[in-house]
């Protein structure tokens, strides 16, 4: 596994070149760890939002994303609530 940070918005050439492969890794993870069916999530359900409070889509989804992140971290990784605050 190779982890690489690439710009997703606007999509960089590296992002475009690796999106399909990255999506397949993500999908496999969801199936193995979370027992998702093979048809979930579809490629159209993967949503990337720039991390910026200047971006209205990020601002509007931040609280929902932070709550989901905390639930995931506590459930899967056994983190404490203090390990999952909005700053993390």
N, C-alpha and C positions, 0 to 999 in steps of 0.2 A: 504494500500500500504506500502510495506516495501522496503526501498532502502538499497542495500548492495553493497559494492565495492568488486569485485572479479577479479582475474587475468584472462585475456582473452587470453594472448599470452605469453607463451604457456598456453593452457586452463587448469585452475585448476579444481579440482574435483567439487568445488562449482559452477563454471561456467558451466561445463557439466551437472550438476544435475538441474540447473535452467534455462538453455537456452530456452527450449521449452516454459516454462511458461513466461519468459521475452519476448520472441518473440510474444506471444499472446497478452500481454499487449501493446507492441509497435504497433502491427498490429491494435488492437482496437483503439488506440490513432490516428493512421493515418486515419482510416475510419471515426471516429467521428469528429476530428478537421479539417482534410484536405480533407475529403470527398473522400478518395481513395477507389477504388472498392475492394471487398473482396479478389480478387486474386492478389492484389498489396500491398506491396511488397511480393514476394515469399521468402521463407526462404533462398533460394540461392542468393537473391539480398541483403541480409543483410551482410555487410562487416565490419569486425572489424579490425582496423589497430592500432598497438601499438603506443602510443604517445611518440615518440622518434625521434629526428632529426638524430639519428644514423641509423634509419631504412629507407632504400631506398623507400619503398612503402609509408611511412608516408611523407617523404620529397616530393615525386612526387605528392602527392595528397593534400598537405597542403594548397596551394593557393586556389584551387577549394573548399576545405572544409571550409576554412575561409570565402570565399565569400558567400557560401551557408548558413553558420551559421549566418552571418550578415543579409542577406536577410530575413531569417526566423525570427530572433529576432526583426527586425524592422517591419515586416509585422504582425506577430502574437502577439508579446509582446509589440509593439510600442516603442521599445528601440531607442535611438538616434544613429547615426553612431559612435559617440565617445564611446558609450557603447559597441560597437561591434568590436573593434580593434583586431588585431592579438593576442595581449597579453591576451585578455579576452577569 
